[in-house]
Amino acid sequence: MAGAGPQIADWGSYDYLILEIPALLASQYPISIVRQADLAVLTVRSDRAWRAADRMALQTLQRCAAGPVRLLLNGAPEGALEDSFGDIPQKPGAWRWRAKRAAAAAGLAANPTR
């Protein structure tokens, strides 16, 4: 099939290969690829409760994966993880950068650097 992308035999020529697959419960995933992966990252919603089927799907993925399986928490409200990890430093907003530039242009502050 022309234009279908690299075949499995060609993958060894890449340093990194990122494969996105649909939700574990919604579809099948390529176990042969998962078995070759150095790392599997599973993105999970923070506002969705886990059911028994979700736990079983994760356990199956962990059994199939050659490398570690890591969870990436998505959709967590700002500040929700501070109880677990302590204060999370906030990146200054764009408004602060613009205000510093305006102050520097007016001669009220030194030239800001990013």
N, CA and C atoms as a LAMMPS dump frame, in Angstrom:
ITEM: TIMESTEP
0
ITEM: NUMBER OF ATOMS
342
ITEM: BOX BOUNDS ff ff ff
-5.0000000000000000e+02 5.0000000000000000e+02
-5.0000000000000000e+02 5.0000000000000000e+02
-5.0000000000000000e+02 5.0000000000000000e+02
ITEM: ATOMS id mol type element x y z
1 1 1 N 0.851 -1.174 0
2 1 2 C 0 0 0
3 1 3 C 0.896 1.236 0
4 2 1 N 0.881 1.986 -1.067
5 2 2 C 1.735 3.172 -1.198
6 2 3 C 1.251 4.28 -0.275
7 3 1 N 2.193 4.972 0.351
8 3 2 C 1.85 6.094 1.215
9 3 3 C 1.341 5.692 2.581
10 4 1 N 1.444 4.426 2.921
11 4 2 C 0.928 3.954 4.208
12 4 3 C 1.891 4.237 5.345
13 5 1 N 3.055 4.794 5.069
14 5 2 C 4.025 5.069 6.123
15 5 3 C 5.035 3.956 6.242
16 6 1 N 5.968 4.093 7.161
17 6 2 C 7.029 3.098 7.299
18 6 3 C 6.496 1.755 7.786
19 7 1 N 7.106 0.703 7.306
20 7 2 C 6.763 -0.635 7.758
21 7 3 C 7.571 -0.939 9.027
22 8 1 N 7.17 -1.967 9.759
23 8 2 C 7.827 -2.306 11.019
24 8 3 C 9.331 -2.484 10.831
25 9 1 N 9.75 -3.078 9.732
26 9 2 C 11.174 -3.309 9.487
27 9 3 C 11.958 -2.001 9.385
28 10 1 N 11.293 -0.922 8.977
29 10 2 C 11.958 0.376 8.815
30 10 3 C 12.112 1.146 10.123
31 11 1 N 11.434 0.748 11.17
32 11 2 C 11.402 1.547 12.399
33 11 3 C 12.737 1.621 13.104
34 12 1 N 13.611 0.682 12.875
35 12 2 C 14.913 0.697 13.526
36 12 3 C 15.781 1.873 13.11
37 13 1 N 15.432 2.536 12.032
38 13 2 C 16.232 3.669 11.565
39 13 3 C 15.85 4.98 12.262
40 14 1 N 14.843 4.959 13.111
41 14 2 C 14.405 6.166 13.83
42 14 3 C 14.937 6.152 15.261
43 15 1 N 15.313 7.328 15.762
44 15 2 C 15.72 7.438 17.158
45 15 3 C 14.507 7.41 18.081
46 16 1 N 13.438 8.08 17.659
47 16 2 C 12.214 8.156 18.458
48 16 3 C 11.026 7.857 17.559
49 17 1 N 10.093 7.136 18.091
50 17 2 C 8.857 6.86 17.389
51 17 3 C 7.726 7.057 18.388
52 18 1 N 6.834 7.964 18.075
53 18 2 C 5.694 8.227 18.947
54 18 3 C 4.457 7.716 18.231
55 19 1 N 3.769 6.809 18.874
56 19 2 C 2.584 6.192 18.301
57 19 3 C 1.403 6.526 19.194
58 20 1 N 0.398 7.137 18.622
59 20 2 C -0.819 7.46 19.364
60 20 3 C -1.873 6.435 18.993
61 21 1 N -2.443 5.82 20.026
62 21 2 C -3.5 4.841 19.781
63 21 3 C -4.766 5.301 20.508
64 22 1 N -5.936 4.861 20.027
65 22 2 C -7.185 5.262 20.683
66 22 3 C -7.288 4.692 22.096
67 23 1 N -8.331 5.062 22.776
68 23 2 C -8.566 4.595 24.146
69 23 3 C -8.47 3.068 24.223
70 24 1 N -7.869 2.575 25.287
71 24 2 C -7.643 1.132 25.428
72 24 3 C -8.934 0.328 25.39
73 25 1 N -9.989 0.862 25.98
74 25 2 C -11.253 0.121 26.021
75 25 3 C -12.044 0.237 24.719
76 26 1 N -11.728 1.236 23.908
77 26 2 C -12.523 1.493 22.71
78 26 3 C -12.028 0.737 21.48
79 27 1 N -10.8 0.285 21.494
80 27 2 C -10.264 -0.347 20.286
81 27 3 C -9.117 -1.281 20.632
82 28 1 N -8.676 -2.008 19.624
83 28 2 C -7.509 -2.867 19.778
84 28 3 C -6.259 -2.021 19.585
85 29 1 N -5.168 -2.45 20.185
86 29 2 C -3.902 -1.759 19.971
87 29 3 C -2.855 -2.778 19.544
88 30 1 N -1.823 -2.306 18.852
89 30 2 C -0.826 -3.224 18.275
90 30 3 C 0.122 -3.781 19.346
91 31 1 N -0.191 -4.938 19.85
92 31 2 C 0.6 -5.548 20.922
93 31 3 C 2.044 -5.774 20.483
94 32 1 N 2.264 -6.127 19.222
95 32 2 C 3.63 -6.366 18.755
96 32 3 C 4.481 -5.094 18.869
97 33 1 N 3.872 -3.942 18.682
98 33 2 C 4.612 -2.679 18.818
99 33 3 C 4.816 -2.333 20.286
100 34 1 N 3.777 -2.531 21.09
101 34 2 C 3.872 -2.246 22.528
102 34 3 C 4.97 -3.092 23.161
103 35 1 N 5.141 -4.317 22.702
104 35 2 C 6.17 -5.203 23.246
105 35 3 C 7.583 -4.727 22.913
106 36 1 N 7.71 -3.897 21.872
107 36 2 C 9.026 -3.38 21.484
108 36 3 C 9.315 -1.995 22.052
109 37 1 N 8.323 -1.352 22.622
110 37 2 C 8.468 0.034 23.071
111 37 3 C 9.327 0.127 24.327
112 38 1 N 10.157 1.147 24.379
113 38 2 C 10.958 1.402 25.571
114 38 3 C 10.14 2.046 26.678
115 39 1 N 9.047 2.709 26.298
116 39 2 C 8.2 3.416 27.262
117 39 3 C 6.791 3.512 26.702
118 40 1 N 5.798 3.302 27.547
119 40 2 C 4.396 3.513 27.174
120 40 3 C 3.838 4.593 28.094
121 41 1 N 3.198 5.583 27.512
122 41 2 C 2.593 6.674 28.278
123 41 3 C 1.095 6.612 28.049
124 42 1 N 0.349 6.476 29.122
125 42 2 C -1.096 6.395 29.068
126 42 3 C -1.661 7.69 29.623
127 43 1 N -2.394 8.419 28.799
128 43 2 C -3.003 9.678 29.232
129 43 3 C -4.374 9.372 29.815
130 44 1 N -4.612 9.838 31.035
131 44 2 C -5.888 9.58 31.713
132 44 3 C -6.51 10.902 32.164
133 45 1 N -7.829 10.96 32.111
134 45 2 C -8.558 12.15 32.532
135 45 3 C -8.618 12.199 34.057
136 46 1 N -8.43 13.388 34.599
137 46 2 C -8.455 13.53 36.047
138 46 3 C -9.874 13.522 36.602
139 47 1 N -10.858 13.831 35.758
140 47 2 C -12.232 13.946 36.243
141 47 3 C -13.091 12.719 35.906
142 48 1 N -12.454 11.633 35.53
143 48 2 C -13.185 10.413 35.197
144 48 3 C -12.82 9.32 36.186
145 49 1 N -13.835 8.757 36.828
146 49 2 C -13.599 7.687 37.8
147 49 3 C -13.222 6.395 37.075
148 50 1 N -12.295 5.653 37.669
149 50 2 C -11.865 4.383 37.086
150 50 3 C -12.827 3.283 37.484
151 51 1 N -13.095 2.406 36.524
152 51 2 C -13.925 1.233 36.781
153 51 3 C -13.038 -0.013 36.724
154 52 1 N -13.634 -1.149 37.015
155 52 2 C -12.876 -2.419 36.984
156 52 3 C -12.298 -2.659 35.59
157 53 1 N -13.056 -2.334 34.552
158 53 2 C -12.576 -2.546 33.174
159 53 3 C -11.346 -1.687 32.888
160 54 1 N -11.308 -0.473 33.439
161 54 2 C -10.14 0.397 33.249
162 54 3 C -8.904 -0.211 33.91
163 55 1 N -9.07 -0.707 35.116
164 55 2 C -7.942 -1.332 35.827
165 55 3 C -7.447 -2.575 35.085
166 56 1 N -8.376 -3.358 34.567
167 56 2 C -7.985 -4.556 33.815
168 56 3 C -7.245 -4.175 32.53
169 57 1 N -7.694 -3.126 31.858
170 57 2 C -7.022 -2.682 30.625
171 57 3 C -5.61 -2.209 30.938
172 58 1 N -5.428 -1.494 32.043
173 58 2 C -4.094 -1.053 32.441
174 58 3 C -3.21 -2.252 32.778
175 59 1 N -3.737 -3.215 33.506
176 59 2 C -2.956 -4.404 33.844
177 59 3 C -2.539 -5.176 32.595
178 60 1 N -3.425 -5.257 31.615
179 60 2 C -3.096 -5.934 30.357
180 60 3 C -1.986 -5.187 29.633
181 61 1 N -2.1 -3.866 29.585
182 61 2 C -1.051 -3.059 28.95
183 61 3 C 0.28 -3.252 29.669
184 62 1 N 0.256 -3.283 30.998
185 62 2 C 1.494 -3.47 31.763
186 62 3 C 2.112 -4.837 31.486
187 63 1 N 1.302 -5.863 31.339
188 63 2 C 1.826 -7.2 31.03
189 63 3 C 2.421 -7.259 29.634
190 64 1 N 1.843 -6.535 28.694
191 64 2 C 2.311 -6.564 27.296
192 64 3 C 3.54 -5.692 27.077
193 65 1 N 3.647 -4.6 27.81
194 65 2 C 4.698 -3.612 27.56
195 65 3 C 6.066 -4.151 27.963
196 66 1 N 7.046 -3.904 27.103
197 66 2 C 8.42 -4.299 27.413
198 66 3 C 9.025 -3.341 28.438
199 67 1 N 8.718 -2.069 28.295
200 67 2 C 9.237 -1.042 29.196
201 67 3 C 8.181 -0.622 30.198
202 68 1 N 8.502 0.401 30.977
203 68 2 C 7.546 0.872 31.98
204 68 3 C 6.327 1.544 31.343
205 69 1 N 5.221 1.519 32.072
206 69 2 C 4.007 2.226 31.677
207 69 3 C 3.845 3.389 32.653
208 70 1 N 3.782 4.589 32.121
209 70 2 C 3.636 5.791 32.942
210 70 3 C 2.284 6.424 32.657
211 71 1 N 1.696 7.02 33.667
212 71 2 C 0.42 7.705 33.511
213 71 3 C 0.654 9.198 33.414
214 72 1 N -0.055 9.837 32.5
215 72 2 C -0.024 11.281 32.331
216 72 3 C -1.422 11.776 32.674
217 73 1 N -1.531 12.554 33.736
218 73 2 C -2.818 13.046 34.205
219 73 3 C -3.21 14.269 33.395
220 74 1 N -4.371 14.23 32.779
221 74 2 C -4.831 15.303 31.897
222 74 3 C -6.098 15.921 32.472
223 75 1 N -6.193 17.242 32.39
224 75 2 C -7.406 17.929 32.805
225 75 3 C -7.505 18.199 34.287
226 76 1 N -6.409 18.111 35.014
227 76 2 C -6.449 18.402 36.452
228 76 3 C -6.58 19.91 36.652
229 77 1 N -7.474 20.344 37.532
230 77 2 C -7.589 21.776 37.776
231 77 3 C -6.302 22.328 38.39
232 78 1 N -6.024 23.578 38.074
233 78 2 C -4.821 24.215 38.597
234 78 3 C -4.83 24.168 40.124
235 79 1 N -3.737 23.756 40.69
236 79 2 C -3.609 23.686 42.144
237 79 3 C -4.088 22.385 42.752
238 80 1 N -4.677 21.483 41.957
239 80 2 C -5.223 20.242 42.497
240 80 3 C -4.145 19.289 43.001
241 81 1 N -2.927 19.406 42.5
242 81 2 C -1.873 18.463 42.864
243 81 3 C -0.952 18.978 43.965
244 82 1 N -1.219 20.171 44.457
245 82 2 C -0.328 20.742 45.467
246 82 3 C -0.309 19.934 46.754
247 83 1 N -1.417 19.264 47.1
248 83 2 C -1.434 18.423 48.298
249 83 3 C -0.435 17.273 48.178
250 84 1 N -0.264 16.75 46.961
251 84 2 C 0.639 15.624 46.748
252 84 3 C 2.084 16.049 46.525
253 85 1 N 2.287 17.168 45.809
254 85 2 C 3.627 17.55 45.384
255 85 3 C 4.136 18.831 46.032
256 86 1 N 3.338 19.5 46.832
257 86 2 C 3.752 20.773 47.408
258 86 3 C 3.479 21.901 46.423
259 87 1 N 3.96 23.084 46.731
260 87 2 C 3.726 24.236 45.864
261 87 3 C 4.342 24.002 44.492
262 88 1 N 3.559 24.269 43.468
263 88 2 C 4.02 24.14 42.089
264 88 3 C 4.294 25.54 41.573
265 89 1 N 5.555 25.842 41.202
266 89 2 C 5.87 27.19 40.737
267 89 3 C 5.063 27.553 39.5
268 90 1 N 4.573 28.76 39.49
269 90 2 C 3.787 29.242 38.355
270 90 3 C 4.681 30.025 37.408
271 91 1 N 4.519 29.792 36.126
272 91 2 C 5.248 30.54 35.108
273 91 3 C 4.595 31.92 34.995
274 92 1 N 5.383 32.984 34.981
275 92 2 C 4.781 34.305 34.837
276 92 3 C 3.971 34.388 33.55
277 93 1 N 2.835 35.059 33.635
278 93 2 C 1.954 35.185 32.488
279 93 3 C 2.486 36.162 31.45
280 94 1 N 1.88 36.122 30.281
281 94 2 C 2.284 37.005 29.185
282 94 3 C 2.059 38.466 29.548
283 95 1 N 1.048 38.746 30.355
284 95 2 C 0.773 40.131 30.745
285 95 3 C 1.951 40.716 31.512
286 96 1 N 2.598 39.898 32.334
287 96 2 C 3.741 40.376 33.116
288 96 3 C 4.906 40.746 32.185
289 97 1 N 5.14 39.91 31.168
290 97 2 C 6.208 40.163 30.205
291 97 3 C 5.932 41.466 29.45
292 98 1 N 4.681 41.656 29.022
293 98 2 C 4.337 42.893 28.306
294 98 3 C 4.487 44.115 29.208
295 99 1 N 4.114 43.992 30.458
296 99 2 C 4.236 45.115 31.396
297 99 3 C 5.707 45.475 31.619
298 100 1 N 6.56 44.464 31.723
299 100 2 C 7.993 44.727 31.901
300 100 3 C 8.58 45.399 30.666
301 101 1 N 8.165 44.952 29.478
302 101 2 C 8.649 45.576 28.249
303 101 3 C 8.195 47.019 28.141
304 102 1 N 6.943 47.272 28.52
305 102 2 C 6.419 48.64 28.46
306 102 3 C 7.159 49.534 29.443
307 103 1 N 7.455 49.021 30.634
308 103 2 C 8.191 49.797 31.635
309 103 3 C 9.599 50.09 31.143
310 104 1 N 10.219 49.116 30.491
311 104 2 C 11.568 49.329 29.964
312 104 3 C 11.55 50.367 28.844
313 105 1 N 10.528 50.302 27.979
314 105 2 C 10.421 51.263 26.878
315 105 3 C 10.208 52.676 27.404
316 106 1 N 9.526 52.786 28.536
317 106 2 C 9.274 54.104 29.127
318 106 3 C 10.454 54.567 29.969
319 107 1 N 11.489 53.744 30.075
320 107 2 C 12.66 54.112 30.871
321 107 3 C 12.459 53.917 32.362
322 108 1 N 11.436 53.181 32.747
323 108 2 C 11.146 52.969 34.167
324 108 3 C 11.828 51.707 34.722
325 109 1 N 12.35 50.869 33.844
326 109 2 C 12.972 49.625 34.299
327 109 3 C 14.054 49.235 33.3
328 110 1 N 14.907 48.324 33.736
329 110 2 C 15.955 47.815 32.834
330 110 3 C 15.31 46.984 31.743
331 111 1 N 16.032 46.754 30.678
332 111 2 C 15.544 45.96 29.556
333 111 3 C 15.243 44.531 30.031
334 112 1 N 14.01 44.041 29.901
335 112 2 C 13.696 42.69 30.375
336 112 3 C 14.275 41.63 29.438
337 113 1 N 14.667 40.53 30.01
338 113 2 C 15.122 39.392 29.212
339 113 3 C 14.26 38.21 29.555
340 114 1 N 14.048 37.372 28.6
341 114 2 C 13.25 36.161 28.829
342 114 3 C 14.096 35.014 29.186
